[in-house]
């Protein structure tokens, strides 16, 4: 039995209402996504203010990613039971409280706890749950719709770093965080109201039949596949986190200034938007595993370029290429889940994969800072990222080979 706020999916799939919701979802993801990207810009100022090492200064980002990772599963379950508006309301409140708490912090541990318990958890409502909610409103254009929803997070990474850097330079990091908290509650609440309707999604017999055929041809169990996807998610994002988390500090160390680093981060994530949308089209043609493998190989190539070149223009170019290469990696996990698992399990399994990628970002952000403190250079940190990236490439290559072999056996049986 459905409530007056529920809408049957058969009358709304791929409709103008669905596209309007997608636009609102991108807006919310862009606003709430500041919780994932603001600390990269604030890191040098916070490190200098508290006179601490780079590894210790990276802890707030690590805790934010842990909160983001765990929060994605929790917020997803809330969305499954009550609709997307409930986790979005909770997320907006947590983000607001988190940024206000950072503005009042007197130690790096207070900053870290505010990021982990409030900002990361609140930000999680504007990523995975919005992607899952979007998937229920589209059938024919589901792949591109999910990719567009995922791009809101990178749009946040494109727009917010220069804005945050400007206000930190002119008003300080504490006042900037306080202002962000006030701004988010004022702008996000009206958009959440527009998403108060929820769709009643019915899985078709065709979906179930397609899943049964895929299960019959799979050469490995669902549990094995899930575990491999989790390991791959951690590995690819440990590698991904090195430029994303430390590019601002890296540019400061090279003498180019943190403002140039913020511009590179913005450029990187701007090209990541193009990559995320394009990955939806690519995956529709070659599948999720091949799309993820392609992105991982290219991401590794960009990390090698960071080792070879450190000129200002070179870093701008490599940062743009890095964003273009890796932007489609994370959405590919959602596509793989829809290809290999039951539609009824999609929400939980997508949440688990996204949790793994975010834990990888958390581990990589902290690990790169520790390696820098130990070596006094980011060269070893880039090598560390390349090694983790090879783990992801190996897993995706193995899955592709085994899946191809399983399909061949099924056709010849």
JOCORJO-V190086 format. One line per field, one symbol per residue. ss: DSSP state (@ for helix, = for strand, . for the rest). A space follows every 10 residues. Layout:
BEGIN
ss->???
END
This chain:
BEGIN
ss->.....===@@ @....@@@@@ @@@@@@@@@@ @@.@@@@@@@ @@@@@@@@@@ ...@@@@.@@ @@@@@@@@@@ @@@@@@@@@@ @@.@@@@@@@ @@@@@@@@@@ @@@....@@@ @@@@@@@@@@ @@@@...@@@ @@@@@..... .@@@@@@@@@ @@@@@@@@@@ @@@@@@@@@@ @.@@@@@@@@ @@@@@@@@@@ @@@@...=== ....@@@@@@ @@@@@@@... .@@@@@@@@@ @@@@@@@@@@ @@@@@@@@@@ @@@@...@@@ @@@@@@@@@@ @@@@@@@@@@ @@@@@@.@@@ @@@@@@@@@@ @@@@@@@@.. .@@@@@@@@@ @@@@@@..@@ @@@@@@@@@@ ..@@@@@@@@ @@@@@@@@@@ @@@@@@@@@@ @@@@@...@@ @@@@@@@@@@ @@@@@@@@@@ @@@@@@@@@@ @@.
END
